[in-house]
Protein backbone atom coordinates (compact mmCIF):
# COMPACT_ATOMS: atom_id res chain seq x y z
CA UNK A 1 0.00 0.00 0.00
CA UNK A 2 1.34 3.42 -0.89
CA UNK A 3 0.08 6.96 -1.24
CA UNK A 4 1.22 7.12 -4.82
CA UNK A 5 -1.22 7.01 -7.68
CA UNK A 6 -0.82 6.49 -11.41
CA UNK A 7 1.58 6.60 -13.17
CA UNK A 8 3.97 5.99 -10.24
CA UNK A 9 2.42 2.57 -9.62
CA UNK A 10 4.36 1.04 -12.50
CA UNK A 11 7.71 2.08 -10.97
CA UNK A 12 6.73 0.59 -7.60
CA UNK A 13 5.73 -2.75 -9.10
CA UNK A 14 8.81 -2.94 -11.35
CA UNK A 15 11.10 -2.14 -8.40
CA UNK A 16 9.57 -4.84 -6.22
CA UNK A 17 9.83 -7.38 -9.04
CA UNK A 18 13.49 -6.47 -9.63
CA UNK A 19 14.10 -7.25 -5.93
CA UNK A 20 12.47 -10.66 -6.39
CA UNK A 21 9.35 -9.64 -4.45
CA UNK A 22 6.04 -10.76 -5.91
CA UNK A 23 2.87 -9.08 -4.72
CA UNK A 24 -0.66 -10.34 -5.04
CA UNK A 25 -2.35 -7.02 -4.37
CA UNK A 26 -1.39 -3.34 -4.18
CA UNK A 27 -3.46 -0.22 -3.62
CA UNK A 28 -2.42 3.27 -4.64
CA UNK A 29 -4.34 5.88 -2.62
CA UNK A 30 -3.22 9.12 -4.22
CA UNK A 31 -4.30 12.04 -2.00
CA UNK A 32 -6.75 10.14 0.22
CA UNK A 33 -6.37 9.89 4.00
CA UNK A 34 -4.19 6.90 4.81
CA UNK A 35 -4.54 5.82 8.44
CA UNK A 36 -8.23 5.01 8.68
CA UNK A 37 -8.28 3.40 5.24
CA UNK A 38 -5.34 1.17 6.12
CA UNK A 39 -7.06 0.12 9.34
CA UNK A 40 -10.36 -0.68 7.62
CA UNK A 41 -8.65 -2.51 4.78
CA UNK A 42 -6.41 -4.56 7.05
CA UNK A 43 -3.23 -3.59 5.16
CA UNK A 44 0.09 -5.17 6.10
CA UNK A 45 2.54 -2.39 5.22
CA UNK A 46 2.65 1.19 3.95
CA UNK A 47 5.50 3.15 2.29
CA UNK A 48 5.66 6.86 1.59
CA UNK A 49 8.16 9.70 1.21
CA UNK A 50 6.15 12.03 3.46
CA UNK A 51 6.57 11.54 7.19
CA UNK A 52 3.05 12.83 7.95
CA UNK A 53 1.56 9.98 5.90
CA UNK A 54 3.85 7.46 7.59
CA UNK A 55 2.95 8.74 11.06
CA UNK A 56 -0.77 8.44 10.31
CA UNK A 57 -0.33 4.95 8.88
CA UNK A 58 1.93 3.77 11.73
CA UNK A 59 -1.01 4.02 14.12
CA UNK A 60 -2.55 1.08 12.26
CA UNK A 61 0.09 -0.86 10.25
CA UNK A 62 3.83 -1.21 9.75
CA UNK A 63 5.03 1.92 7.95
CA UNK A 64 8.24 2.68 6.10
CA UNK A 65 9.54 6.14 5.29
CA UNK A 66 11.27 6.40 1.92
CA UNK A 67 13.75 9.27 2.39
CA UNK A 68 13.84 10.21 -1.29
CA UNK A 69 11.26 12.04 -3.34
CA UNK A 70 9.66 15.37 -4.00
CA UNK A 71 8.95 16.14 -0.33
CA UNK A 72 12.48 15.36 0.88
CA UNK A 73 15.76 17.22 0.56
CA UNK A 74 17.51 14.30 -1.17
C-alpha positions as a Markdown table, in Angstrom:
| # | Residue | x | y | z |
|---|---|---|---|---|
| 1 | Unk | 0.0 | 0.0 | 0.0 |
| 2 | Unk | 1.3 | 3.4 | -0.9 |
| 3 | Unk | 0.1 | 7.0 | -1.2 |
| 4 | Unk | 1.2 | 7.1 | -4.8 |
| 5 | Unk | -1.2 | 7.0 | -7.7 |
| 6 | Unk | -0.8 | 6.5 | -11.4 |
| 7 | Unk | 1.6 | 6.6 | -13.2 |
| 8 | Unk | 4.0 | 6.0 | -10.2 |
| 9 | Unk | 2.4 | 2.6 | -9.6 |
| 10 | Unk | 4.4 | 1.0 | -12.5 |
| 11 | Unk | 7.7 | 2.1 | -11.0 |
| 12 | Unk | 6.7 | 0.6 | -7.6 |
| 13 | Unk | 5.7 | -2.7 | -9.1 |
| 14 | Unk | 8.8 | -2.9 | -11.4 |
| 15 | Unk | 11.1 | -2.1 | -8.4 |
| 16 | Unk | 9.6 | -4.8 | -6.2 |
| 17 | Unk | 9.8 | -7.4 | -9.0 |
| 18 | Unk | 13.5 | -6.5 | -9.6 |
| 19 | Unk | 14.1 | -7.3 | -5.9 |
| 20 | Unk | 12.5 | -10.7 | -6.4 |
| 21 | Unk | 9.3 | -9.6 | -4.5 |
| 22 | Unk | 6.0 | -10.8 | -5.9 |
| 23 | Unk | 2.9 | -9.1 | -4.7 |
| 24 | Unk | -0.7 | -10.3 | -5.0 |
| 25 | Unk | -2.3 | -7.0 | -4.4 |
| 26 | Unk | -1.4 | -3.3 | -4.2 |
| 27 | Unk | -3.5 | -0.2 | -3.6 |
| 28 | Unk | -2.4 | 3.3 | -4.6 |
| 29 | Unk | -4.3 | 5.9 | -2.6 |
| 30 | Unk | -3.2 | 9.1 | -4.2 |
| 31 | Unk | -4.3 | 12.0 | -2.0 |
| 32 | Unk | -6.8 | 10.1 | 0.2 |
| 33 | Unk | -6.4 | 9.9 | 4.0 |
| 34 | Unk | -4.2 | 6.9 | 4.8 |
| 35 | Unk | -4.5 | 5.8 | 8.4 |
| 36 | Unk | -8.2 | 5.0 | 8.7 |
| 37 | Unk | -8.3 | 3.4 | 5.2 |
| 38 | Unk | -5.3 | 1.2 | 6.1 |
| 39 | Unk | -7.1 | 0.1 | 9.3 |
| 40 | Unk | -10.4 | -0.7 | 7.6 |
| 41 | Unk | -8.7 | -2.5 | 4.8 |
| 42 | Unk | -6.4 | -4.6 | 7.0 |
| 43 | Unk | -3.2 | -3.6 | 5.2 |
| 44 | Unk | 0.1 | -5.2 | 6.1 |
| 45 | Unk | 2.5 | -2.4 | 5.2 |
| 46 | Unk | 2.6 | 1.2 | 4.0 |
| 47 | Unk | 5.5 | 3.1 | 2.3 |
| 48 | Unk | 5.7 | 6.9 | 1.6 |
| 49 | Unk | 8.2 | 9.7 | 1.2 |
| 50 | Unk | 6.2 | 12.0 | 3.5 |
| 51 | Unk | 6.6 | 11.5 | 7.2 |
| 52 | Unk | 3.0 | 12.8 | 7.9 |
| 53 | Unk | 1.6 | 10.0 | 5.9 |
| 54 | Unk | 3.8 | 7.5 | 7.6 |
| 55 | Unk | 3.0 | 8.7 | 11.1 |
| 56 | Unk | -0.8 | 8.4 | 10.3 |
| 57 | Unk | -0.3 | 4.9 | 8.9 |
| 58 | Unk | 1.9 | 3.8 | 11.7 |
| 59 | Unk | -1.0 | 4.0 | 14.1 |
| 60 | Unk | -2.5 | 1.1 | 12.3 |
| 61 | Unk | 0.1 | -0.9 | 10.2 |
| 62 | Unk | 3.8 | -1.2 | 9.7 |
| 63 | Unk | 5.0 | 1.9 | 8.0 |
| 64 | Unk | 8.2 | 2.7 | 6.1 |
| 65 | Unk | 9.5 | 6.1 | 5.3 |
| 66 | Unk | 11.3 | 6.4 | 1.9 |
| 67 | Unk | 13.8 | 9.3 | 2.4 |
| 68 | Unk | 13.8 | 10.2 | -1.3 |
| 69 | Unk | 11.3 | 12.0 | -3.3 |
| 70 | Unk | 9.7 | 15.4 | -4.0 |
| 71 | Unk | 8.9 | 16.1 | -0.3 |
| 72 | Unk | 12.5 | 15.4 | 0.9 |
| 73 | Unk | 15.8 | 17.2 | 0.6 |
| 74 | Unk | 17.5 | 14.3 | -1.2 |
